[in-house]
Amino acid sequence: MAKINMVQALNLSLHEAMEKDDSVLVMGEDVGVNGGVFRVTDGLYDKFGRDRVIDSPIAESGILGTAIGMAIAGLKPVIEMQFSGFSYEMMHQMEGNASRMRTRSRGQFSVPLVVRMPYGGGVRALEHHSESKEAYYGHTAGVKVVMPSTPSNAGVLLKEAIDDPDPVIFMEPKRSYRSFKEPLVHGDFSIGKAELLEAGEDITVISWGAMMRDTLKACDMIRADREFKPEIIDLLTISPMDVHTIINSVKKTGRCVVIQEAQQSFGPASEIIAVINDEALMYLEAPVRRVTMYDVVVPLFAREQMYMPSKEKIVRAIRETLEF
C-alpha cells in the first residue's frame, strides 16, 4: 500500500467528500487557483470549478459569516483560515453566531460547517503563524474542536467533521503536514473519541496533534534503558473530550503525564488534570505532570526549539512521575 503524508490525506478526503455530496464546498484565501498555501486544496478548483472552490477576499470574519449563511441554507462549507493566528478575526462570528444558532433557533437551524486551520510551531514561521490556541475554541460552547496527528486519522476525521451537523474547528498540525508518511488506514476514528495507541500499566501518557510523534519517541527513549509499559492516548478531539478513556486509563495506571504544544496556563492539559482530580484522585500514586510551552509569545527562529516541548522534557516528566 502506498504511503502518503497528511496534506495528501486531507486533499483526498476533500475530493471524496465533494464527489459524494454536491452541497460540500471549499472557501478561503488562495484555496482555489493556487491550491492553498500548503496545497491541501490542490486540484479541487480544476475538478469542481469556481462555484464550489471559492477564492475569498482577505477577510476572515467575512469568510466565516458567509459560510454561516451557506450552512443555514443547506450547504456544507469547508473554510480555511490560512493560519490559526489569523482566525481571531472570525471569533465574533464563531462565538456569537455559528456556535449559538442551534440554541438560538430552538433547533430550527443548524450550522454544519468546518473551519480548517493550520496551527503550531516548529517550522521556523513568524509568531502569528506558530501558536497553538485550541483552548480558545474548546472553551466555546456549541463548537467541536478536532486536532489530528497522522495522515490516517486526519483524513477520516475531516470527513467526519464535514458530516457533522454542528460547527467544527479542525486544527491541522503543520509540523506534521509533510514530516512523515504512512499507509492510509481507514480506522475507527470519530469526533469525541480518543485513540488508545498502546495499552500499558505503568503510566498514562496523553497528547494530541503534532506532539504525538514526539511523545511516542520519548517513550521509546525510556524503553531503551528500562522496562516500561506506558498506556498512550491520542486525544484527537479537544472538545468534546473523551473523559471516559482518560479516567479508565488513570484508574488502571495511577500515574499520568499530559503533553501539549499550547502554552501552560488555561490549556487543555489543565482541564484534563481537573477531570482526573474530579473522577480519579484516589487512584493517583503521583501528581499529574504537564509538559507544555512557556507562557510567552512564540519567539522567532533562533529560540523556537528552546520554546517547544522537547522529547527530553517529556522523558524527564515521565521519569520523575514514575519515580515519585
C-alpha positions in Angstrom: 0.0 0.0 0.0 1.3 3.4 -1.0 2.3 5.8 1.8 1.0 9.3 1.9 1.5 12.4 4.1 -1.1 14.4 5.9 -1.5 17.0 3.2 -2.3 14.3 0.7 -4.7 12.6 3.1 -6.6 15.8 3.7 -6.7 16.5 0.0 -8.0 13.0 -0.7 -10.8 13.4 1.9 -11.9 16.7 0.4 -12.0 15.2 -3.1 -14.1 12.3 -1.8 -16.4 14.4 0.2 -17.1 16.8 -2.7 -17.6 13.9 -5.1 -20.1 12.3 -2.7 -22.1 15.4 -1.8 -22.8 18.3 -4.1 -23.6 20.5 -1.0 -19.9 20.4 0.1 -17.8 23.4 -1.0 -14.5 24.9 -0.1 -13.8 28.6 0.5 -10.9 30.7 1.8 -7.9 32.7 0.8 -5.9 31.3 -2.1 -7.7 27.9 -1.8 -8.8 27.8 -5.5 -6.4 28.8 -8.3 -3.3 28.4 -6.1 -4.4 25.3 -4.3 -3.9 26.7 -0.8 -0.7 27.9 0.9 0.1 24.3 2.0 -1.5 22.8 -1.2 -4.2 21.0 0.8 -6.8 22.1 -1.7 -4.6 21.5 -4.7 -6.6 20.3 -7.7 -10.0 21.0 -6.3 -10.6 24.1 -8.4 -9.8 22.4 -11.7 -12.1 19.5 -10.8 -15.1 21.2 -9.2 -15.0 24.7 -10.5 -15.2 28.2 -9.1 -18.7 27.8 -7.8 -17.6 25.1 -5.3 -14.0 26.1 -4.7 -14.1 29.8 -3.9 -11.2 32.2 -3.5 -12.3 34.7 -0.9 -11.1 38.2 -0.1 -8.7 38.6 2.8 -11.4 39.0 5.4 -11.6 36.1 7.9 -14.8 37.4 9.6 -16.4 37.7 6.1 -15.4 34.2 5.2 -17.0 32.7 8.2 -20.0 35.0 8.1 -20.7 33.9 4.5 -20.2 30.3 5.4 -22.7 30.5 8.3 -25.3 31.7 5.9 -24.4 29.0 3.4 -24.7 26.3 6.2 -28.1 27.5 7.4 -29.3 27.4 3.8 -28.3 23.8 3.4 -24.7 23.8 2.1 -21.7 22.3 3.9 -18.9 24.8 3.6 -15.3 23.8 4.5 -13.5 27.1 5.0 -9.8 27.6 5.5 -8.2 30.1 7.9 -4.8 30.3 6.2 -3.1 30.1 9.6 -4.7 29.7 13.0 -3.2 33.0 14.1 -5.4 34.8 11.5 -8.6 33.1 12.8 -9.2 35.6 15.7 -10.8 38.0 13.1 -13.6 35.4 12.8 -14.0 35.0 16.5 -17.1 37.1 16.9 -18.9 35.3 14.0 -17.9 31.9 15.6 -18.8 32.7 19.2 -21.7 35.0 18.5 -23.4 33.2 15.6 -22.2 29.8 14.5 -21.9 28.3 18.0 -25.2 29.6 19.2 -27.5 29.2 16.2 -28.9 25.8 17.1 -29.8 27.1 20.6 -31.0 30.5 19.4 -33.3 29.0 16.9 -34.5 26.2 19.3 -33.2 23.6 16.9 -34.8 25.0 13.8 -31.4 25.7 12.2 -28.0 24.0 12.4 -24.6 25.2 11.1 -22.8 22.3 9.5 -19.5 23.9 8.6 -15.8 23.1 9.1 -13.1 25.6 9.8 -9.7 24.2 8.8 -6.7 26.0 10.3 -3.0 25.1 10.2 -1.6 25.6 13.7 1.6 25.2 15.7 5.3 25.9 15.7 8.5 24.1 14.8 8.6 25.2 11.1 10.5 28.5 11.5 7.5 30.6 10.8 6.6 34.0 12.3 4.7 34.5 15.6 1.2 34.7 14.2 1.9 31.5 12.2 3.1 29.4 15.1 0.8 29.4 18.1 -1.4 26.6 19.4 -4.6 28.2 20.7 -7.0 25.3 20.8 -8.2 26.4 24.3 -9.9 29.4 22.8 -12.2 27.3 20.7 -12.5 24.4 23.2 -13.9 26.9 25.6 -16.7 27.9 23.2 -19.9 26.0 23.8 -21.5 24.7 20.7 -18.3 24.2 18.8 -16.3 20.9 18.4 -12.5 21.0 18.2 -10.5 18.3 16.4 -6.7 18.0 16.3 -5.5 15.0 14.3 -2.0 13.6 14.5 -1.4 11.3 11.5 -2.5 11.2 7.8 -4.9 8.3 8.6 -6.8 9.9 11.5 -6.7 13.4 9.8 -8.3 12.0 6.6 -11.1 10.1 8.4 -11.8 12.9 11.0 -12.0 15.6 8.3 -14.8 13.6 6.6 -16.5 13.1 10.0 -16.3 16.9 10.6 -17.9 17.6 7.2 -20.8 15.3 8.0 -21.2 16.8 11.5 -24.4 18.9 11.9 -22.6 21.5 14.0 -19.5 23.8 13.5 -16.2 22.0 13.8 -12.8 23.7 14.3 -10.3 21.4 12.5 -6.8 22.3 13.7 -4.1 20.8 11.4 -0.6 20.4 12.8 1.5 22.0 10.0 4.7 20.5 11.5 3.2 17.1 10.6 2.0 18.1 7.2 4.9 16.6 5.3 7.3 15.3 8.0 6.3 11.7 7.6 4.2 9.3 5.5 2.2 6.2 6.3 -0.2 3.7 4.6 -3.6 5.2 4.7 -5.7 3.2 7.3 -9.4 3.8 7.5 -9.6 3.3 11.2 -12.5 3.7 13.6 -11.8 7.4 14.3 -14.7 9.6 15.4 -15.2 13.0 16.8 -15.2 12.9 20.6 -13.4 9.6 20.8 -9.7 9.3 21.8 -7.4 6.6 20.4 -5.7 4.2 22.7 -2.4 3.8 20.8 -0.8 1.4 23.3 -2.1 -0.4 26.3 0.1 -0.4 29.4 0.1 -0.4 33.2 2.9 1.9 34.4 1.7 5.3 33.5 -0.9 7.1 31.3 0.7 9.4 28.7 -1.7 11.8 26.9 -1.1 14.1 23.9 -2.6 15.2 20.6 -1.7 16.9 17.3 2.0 17.4 16.4 3.2 16.5 19.9 2.0 12.9 19.5 5.1 11.8 17.5 7.5 13.5 20.0 5.6 11.7 22.8 6.0 8.3 21.1 9.7 8.9 20.5 10.1 10.0 24.1 8.5 6.7 25.3 10.9 4.8 23.0 13.9 6.6 24.6 12.8 5.5 28.0 12.4 1.9 26.8 16.0 1.9 25.7 17.2 1.5 29.3 14.3 0.3 31.4 11.3 -2.0 31.5 8.5 0.4 30.6 4.8 -0.2 29.7 3.0 3.1 29.2 -0.6 3.5 28.3 -0.5 6.0 25.4 -3.6 8.0 24.5 -4.0 10.3 21.4 -6.8 12.6 22.4 -7.7 13.6 18.8 -10.7 15.7 19.9 -10.3 18.6 22.4 -14.0 19.2 22.6 -16.0 17.1 23.4 -13.2 15.5 25.3 -13.2 11.7 25.8 -13.2 11.7 29.6 -14.2 8.1 29.8 -11.0 6.8 28.1 -8.8 9.1 30.2 -10.3 8.2 33.6 -10.3 4.4 32.9 -6.7 4.6 32.0 -5.6 6.6 35.0 -7.6 4.4 37.3 -5.5 1.5 35.9 -2.0 3.1 36.0 -2.2 5.5 38.9 0.1 7.9 37.1 -0.3 10.4 34.3 1.7 12.9 32.2 0.0 15.3 29.7 1.9 16.8 26.8 0.6 19.8 24.9 2.1 22.2 22.4 0.0 25.1 23.8 1.2 27.4 26.5 0.8 26.1 30.0 -1.8 28.4 31.6 -5.5 27.6 31.0 -4.8 25.0 28.3 -6.4 21.5 27.7 -3.8 19.9 29.9 -5.2 21.8 32.9 -8.7 20.6 32.0 -7.5 17.0 31.8 -5.9 17.3 35.2 -9.0 18.8 36.7 -11.1 16.0 35.3 -8.7 13.4 36.7 -8.9 15.1 40.1 -12.7 15.0 39.9 -13.0 11.4 38.9 -9.8 9.5 39.8 -8.0 11.4 42.5 -7.9 8.5 45.0 -6.3 6.3 42.3 -3.3 8.5 41.8 0.1 7.4 43.1 1.8 10.6 41.9 0.9 14.2 41.0 -0.2 14.6 37.3 2.5 16.4 35.3 2.2 18.7 32.4 4.8 19.3 29.6 3.9 22.5 27.7 5.2 25.6 26.0 6.1 28.6 28.1 3.6 31.4 28.9 5.2 33.9 26.5 4.7 35.0 22.9 6.1 32.5 20.4 9.7 33.5 19.8 11.4 33.8 16.4 13.5 31.2 14.7 16.7 31.2 16.9 14.8 30.4 20.1 11.9 28.4 18.7 13.3 25.0 19.6 14.0 26.1 23.2 10.4 27.1 23.4 8.8 23.9 22.0 8.2 21.0 24.4 11.1 18.7 23.5 11.4 14.9 23.7 13.9 15.4 26.5 11.4 17.4 28.6 8.8 14.7 28.0 11.3 11.9 29.1 12.1 13.9 32.2 8.5 14.4 33.2 7.7 10.7 32.7 10.7 9.5 34.6 10.0 11.8 37.5 6.4 10.7 37.7 7.3 7.1 37.6 9.9 7.6 40.4 7.7 9.7 42.6 
